[in-house]
Amino acid sequence: MSLMDQDTQNQVRNLLSAVTSPVTLRMFTQEFECGYCKETRQIAEEVAALSDNVTVEVADFVKHKELAESLKIDKIPAIAVQGENGQDYGIRFYGIPSGYEFTSLLESIILVGTGAFELTENTRSFLDSLENPLHLQVFVTPTCPYCPQAVVLAHMLAFASDKVTADMVEVTEFPQLGQRYNVMGVPRTVINDNTYIEGAAPEQMLLEKLKAAAKQN
């Protein structure tokens, strides 16, 4: 049974009509599928079926260990959103991109498939000056209406700079990470394990946190 009704399929197809360059959803699962692995795979496959420029490549987290390690995939279900010829921007989804996070998945596909994004000159200048990596983990739940804003912004930063990687992490699927990073509410963005910001923060506010994290490297 399809997870999307006909109206939703039509809306998604219309949104994805903007995608002009190839996008690959590289999805990691395993033979004995984890919780939500099957559903995550189905979402990816149903979305890809609605655009000629979007494809899904499924990899086994155990059997394709070297591939997972090369992409720094350390948990499943996982989706890496990659561009033409496997170009990787460090855009990751850990956990099922359902509910409000379905929007984040579509936005990431459009981002990679069009190359269009909006960041201020201050943010772009900061990203150009980065010398050390920044890793953003945006903790979310599918029922959080404010979470996609934080996820999409993090993914734009990753797309704009090869020094930045950005993960959506569905916290109820990875409770150990929620405990580790003291996630009491969502969205919560963790930068390099040492800097935090709560809520769907505006770009300028997140930029200040990124600068603080960069200084600690």
C-alpha positions in Angstrom: 0.0 0.0 0.0 1.3 3.4 -0.9 2.2 5.8 1.9 1.0 8.8 -0.2 -2.5 9.3 -1.5 -3.1 10.6 -5.0 -3.3 14.3 -3.9 0.0 14.1 -2.0 1.6 12.4 -5.0 0.5 15.2 -7.3 1.8 17.8 -4.9 5.1 16.1 -4.6 5.4 15.6 -8.3 4.8 19.3 -8.8 7.4 20.3 -6.3 10.0 17.9 -7.7 9.4 19.3 -11.2 12.0 22.0 -10.2 14.7 19.4 -10.0 16.9 19.6 -13.1 20.0 17.7 -12.0 20.3 14.1 -10.9 19.7 13.4 -7.2 20.4 10.0 -5.6 18.9 9.0 -2.3 21.4 6.5 -0.9 19.5 4.6 1.7 21.1 2.3 4.2 19.2 -0.5 5.8 20.1 -4.2 6.7 18.9 -7.7 6.0 16.9 -7.9 9.2 15.4 -4.4 8.9 15.6 -2.0 11.9 12.7 -0.2 13.3 11.4 2.1 10.5 13.9 0.9 8.0 11.2 -0.6 5.8 9.1 2.6 6.0 12.0 4.8 5.3 12.9 2.8 2.3 9.3 3.0 1.0 9.2 6.8 1.4 12.5 7.2 -0.5 11.2 4.8 -3.3 7.8 6.5 -3.6 9.4 10.0 -3.8 11.9 8.9 -6.4 9.1 7.4 -8.5 7.6 10.9 -8.9 10.7 12.4 -10.6 12.8 11.3 -13.5 15.8 13.0 -11.9 15.6 11.3 -8.5 16.8 7.7 -7.9 17.2 5.4 -4.9 20.2 3.2 -4.2 19.8 0.9 -1.3 22.8 -0.4 0.6 23.2 -2.9 3.3 24.7 -1.3 6.4 26.5 -4.5 7.3 27.4 -6.0 3.9 28.4 -2.6 2.5 30.4 -1.6 5.6 33.1 0.1 3.6 30.6 2.3 1.8 28.9 3.2 5.0 32.2 4.1 6.6 33.3 6.2 3.6 30.1 8.3 4.0 30.4 8.3 7.8 27.0 6.5 8.1 27.0 5.2 11.7 23.4 4.3 12.3 20.2 3.3 10.4 17.9 3.9 8.8 19.9 6.5 7.0 19.6 8.5 3.8 22.5 10.4 2.2 21.2 12.9 -0.4 23.8 13.0 -3.2 24.1 14.9 -6.4 25.3 14.1 -9.9 27.9 11.4 -10.1 27.6 10.7 -6.4 28.7 14.1 -5.3 28.2 14.2 -1.6 27.3 17.3 0.3 27.2 15.9 3.8 23.4 16.0 3.9 22.0 13.2 6.0 18.7 11.9 7.4 18.9 9.5 10.3 15.5 8.0 11.1 12.3 8.1 9.2 11.6 11.5 7.4 7.9 11.3 8.1 5.4 13.8 9.3 6.7 17.4 9.1 10.2 16.0 8.2 8.8 14.7 4.9 9.0 18.4 3.9 12.7 18.5 4.9 13.4 15.5 2.6 11.7 17.2 -0.3 13.6 20.4 0.4 16.9 18.6 0.5 16.2 17.0 -2.9 15.2 20.3 -4.4 18.4 21.9 -2.9 20.7 19.3 -4.4 18.8 19.0 -7.7 18.7 22.8 -8.4 21.7 24.2 -6.5 19.5 27.1 -5.4 19.7 28.3 -1.8 19.6 31.5 0.2 22.1 32.4 2.8 23.2 35.9 3.9 26.6 37.3 2.8 27.7 37.2 6.4 27.0 33.4 6.5 28.7 32.8 3.2 31.8 34.8 4.2 32.0 32.7 7.4 31.7 29.5 5.5 34.4 30.5 3.1 36.7 31.2 6.0 36.2 27.9 7.7 39.4 25.9 8.3 38.1 23.1 10.4 35.0 20.9 10.0 31.6 21.7 11.6 29.2 18.9 12.2 25.5 19.8 12.9 23.0 17.4 14.3 19.5 18.6 14.3 17.3 16.6 16.7 13.7 16.4 15.6 10.4 14.5 15.9 7.9 13.9 13.1 5.2 15.9 15.0 7.3 19.1 15.4 6.2 21.8 13.0 9.2 24.0 13.7 11.8 21.3 13.1 12.0 21.5 9.3 13.1 25.1 9.4 16.2 24.1 11.5 16.9 21.0 9.3 16.6 22.9 6.0 18.9 25.7 7.2 21.5 23.1 8.4 21.3 21.3 5.1 21.8 24.6 3.2 25.0 25.2 5.2 26.3 21.7 4.3 25.5 22.3 0.7 27.3 25.6 0.7 30.5 24.4 2.3 32.5 21.2 2.1 33.6 21.9 5.7 30.0 21.4 7.0 28.0 18.2 7.4 24.4 18.3 8.7 22.2 15.5 10.0 18.6 15.3 10.7 18.3 12.9 13.7 14.8 11.6 14.7 15.4 11.5 18.4 12.8 8.9 19.4 14.6 6.4 17.2 18.0 7.1 18.7 17.2 7.8 22.4 20.8 7.2 23.4 21.8 10.2 21.4 18.9 12.2 23.0 20.3 11.3 26.4 23.9 12.0 25.4 23.0 15.5 24.2 20.4 16.3 26.8 17.6 16.7 24.2 14.6 17.9 26.3 12.8 19.6 23.4 13.0 19.8 19.6 14.4 21.1 17.5 17.8 21.1 19.2 20.9 21.6 17.1 24.2 20.3 18.3 27.4 21.6 16.7 30.6 19.6 17.1 29.4 18.1 20.4 30.2 21.3 22.3 27.8 24.0 21.2 24.0 23.9 21.3 21.1 26.0 20.1 17.4 25.5 20.9 14.4 26.0 18.6 14.1 27.0 15.0 16.7 29.8 15.3 17.1 32.5 12.7 20.1 32.3 10.5 22.0 35.1 12.2 21.5 33.4 15.6 22.7 30.1 14.3 25.7 31.8 12.7 26.8 33.2 16.1 26.7 29.6 17.5 28.7 28.3 14.5 31.4 31.0 15.1 31.5 30.0 18.8 31.9 26.3 17.9 34.6 27.1 15.3 36.6 28.9 17.9 36.6 25.8 20.1 38.2 23.6 17.3 
